[in-house]
Amino acid sequence: AVVFTNGSLDKAIEFDDYCHHHNPPIAFIRAEVRGLFGNVFCDFGPEFTVLDVDGEEPHTGIIASISNDNPALVSFVDDERLEFQDGDLVVFSEVRGMTELNDGKPRRIKNTRPYSFLLEEDTTKFGEYEKGGIVTQVKQPKKLNFRPLRLALKDPGYFLLSDFAKPFRPPLLHLAFQALDEFVAKLGRYPVAGSAGDAQRLIDMVNALNEELAGDAKVGDIDEKVLQHFANGSRAVLSPMAAMFGGIVGQEVVKACSGKFHPLFQ
């Protein structure tokens, strides 16, 4: 995996394009922390497979009965509630009587209840259930199609919300970080803390970037107070923020290398 920090946006796009189109793709992670604000972007390639989405052990259940129906009703002992979900794949083992189910073939379930579910299979010609049996969930891999950074900048899609009371804050900061990169490229420095002129220049850049967007990508409410705080703190890298984002990026590196747990996905 490639972790990109403290570089220009143009250079990040160049690195990400190489990683995205490499065969096999190279996981690319970009992170930036400025004052009390930060961002993380992940691109694990055009087709990345998550082998284990949640990292939990497969759910299991002890069978109490199985009907000879289409679909078949599978009931369980009432010692504990089931944690299966509609659409899950399961395998059967140690079933007596209806031994056709012990073939290890994953089967899909539906209409899950606390102590039963329907098996999407015709068991009318199977042997009659006698006793025993365990059902085990089959973990299903999930494929993610990551977009390269150059496309995600123009159409970022859904942001990972950290404060549901401020749904428009992430898209605003998305523009703010792009404007900051433009500011540094033009002036060769970051905004001076407390400089109203530098803050206004950054705000104007954000508005200009926003005008270039169309449809849902356009930010309706430009909060200039937030942008002033962003500009004033942009020169600083605070150790608590760096530590927090470093932990997030470290987790994403592990996800990229192991295929375990769902990564940040733009």
N, C-alpha and C positions, 0 to 999 in steps of 0.2 A: 504494500500500500504506500501511496505517496501522500504526505501531509504537507500542505502548503500554507505558510504563514508569513506575515510581514513583507509581502511583495505586492506589486501593482496588479490591478485587475487584468490588464492586457497580458501580463506574464502568466497569471493564473489561468486565463483562457487558453493560452498557448500550451501550457503543461497539461491542462485537462483534455484538450483536443487530442494530444498525443496518447494519453492514457486511455481515453474512451475508445479510440480506433485501433489501439494495439491489439495484436492477436497472440495470446488471450488478453482481454481487457485488464488494465491495472486499476485497482481501486484508488480514487482520488478524493481527498478530503481537504477542504479549504476552511480555515478558521481565522477570525480576526476579532480582537478585543480593543475597544476604544472607550476609555472612561468607564461609565456604567452601562455601556452597550456592547453587544457582541453578536456574531453570527457564525453559523457553521453550515457548510454545503457539502453534500456527499454525492459522488457519481461513481458507482461500482460497475459501470458498463451498460451496454444496451440490453443485456439479458443476464441478470444476476439471480441465482437460486438461493433462497433462504431454506435451509434444510430443517430447521426447528424454529418456528416463529416465536414461541414463548419460553422455551427452555424447561418446561415442566415435564414431569413424568407422564406417560400416557395414562389416561383414565381407564379404570377397570370396573367390572361389576360381576357379582355372583348370580348366576341364573337360577330362577325358581321354576319357570315353565316356558315352553315354546309351543305355539299353536301350529296345527297343520292347515295353514290358510295362505291366501295370496292377497295382500302382503301378510306376513306372519307377525303375530304379536309376541314379543319377548318380554317376560316379566322377571323381576329381580327380587331378591330377599329385601326386606324393608329395614335392614340394619342401618343403612346410610343412603342418602339421596344420590342419584346418578348425576354426573357432570358432563354427560354427552350433549351434543348439540345437533340440530337438524343438519343433514348433509355429511356428518362424520362418516369415515370409513372404519369398520371394526373387523376383528378376526375372532373366531370362536375356537375354543380348545376344551378338552376334557368333557365334552358333551356325551352323555350315554343315551342310547336309543336313536336319536336323530344324528347319527354319526356323519352324515353327509356334510355337516357344517364344520367338521374338524379338518377340512382340507387346507387350511391356512390361507384361503382366498379372501381378500378384503371385500367386505360387503357394505353397501350404503344403508344408512338408517334415516328415519324421518319420524315426525310426530313424537318427539321425545317428551317424556313425562318424568316426574321425580323417581318413579320405580318401574318404568316400562318404556319401550319404544317399538315402532313398527320396522320390520326388516323388509327392504325392497327386494323380496325374493319369494317365489312360489314354492312353498314347502308341503303342498298337498300330497305329493307322491314320495315325500321323505319318510323315513322311519318315525315311529311315534316317540316323542320325548319321554324319557324315563326319569333321569335325575342328573344333577351335577352340571358342570359347565362354567366357563369363565369367558367373559367378553373383554377384549382389550382394544383400546383406540389405536388406530394407525395414524401416526403423524404424517401430514401431507406437506410436501415441499411447496413453497410459494415462489413464483417467478416475478421479479420486479424489473421493469424497463426504465432505467435511469436516463434522464436527458442530460446532455452536456451543459456546461456552465453557460456558454454563450446563448443557448436557447432558454435556460432557466432564468437568466437575467431579464429577458423580455417578457416571459410568461412564467412567473414563478409557481403558479398553481396554489395549492394549499400550504399555508405555513403551520408549523407546530406551535399552537397557542400556549403561552405560559400564564396569561392573565385573560380569562374569558370576559372580563369587564371592559377590556380594551381590544376589541377585535380588529381595529384599524391600525393599531400600533405596528405590528410586524410589516405590513406593506409599506408604511411610511419609512421605517428604518431600512427597509430594502433599498429604497430610493436614496436615503441619507448616506448609506455606505458607498453607493455608486457616485454620488455627488462629492463625497469626501475624496475618493480616488481621483476624480477630475480636478478637484481643488489642488491637491498635492502635485498632480502632473503639470498644472499650469503655473503654480507659484513656487513649487519646490519646497514647500513647508506645510505644516498643519496649521489650522486656525489658532490664533493667539487667544488664550483664555481671557474672557472679559472684553474682547474686542467686538463691539457692535457691528463694525464694518465687515469683519470676517464672517460673523454669524449671518449677516444679511446676504453676503455673497453666496454662502452655502445654501441659504434658503432659496435664493433666486435659481441656483443650479438645480435644486430639488424640484421646483416648480417647472423648470424647463424640461427636465426628464419626464415629469408627470404628463406634460402636454403631449409628449411623443407617444404615450401609451394610448391604447384604445380598448373600449369595452370594459369588462370586469377588472382588467389589470390596472385601470386608472384609479388613483386614490382620490376619493371625494372630499375628504377633510384633511387639509394640510395643517397640522398643529405646529405653529411656529415656535411656541414655547418649548416644546420637546426638542425641536431642531436647534434652538439656542443652547439648551443644555448639552445636546450632542456635540455642537461645535466647541463649546467651552471646555469639554473634557476630552476632546479627541486626541490631544497630545499625550495623555496619561494612559498607562497600562497598570491598572490596580491589581495587586497580587491576589486578593480574594477572587476577582473576576477571572484572572488568568488561571488560577487553580481550578475553579469550577468548569471553565470551558476546556481546560486541559483534561479533566476527568471525562467530560462528554466525548471529546475527540478520541481519547484512549479507548473508550467503549466502542466507538465506531470502527476503530482499527481492528479490535478483536472480532467484531461482527463480520468485517470484510474478510478476515483471514480464516474464520471458522465456519461461516455460514450459519451461525447460531444466533438467535434473537433477531427481531425485525429492526433494520437500520433506519436512520433518518432518511425520509424519501420525499423529494420535491416533485 
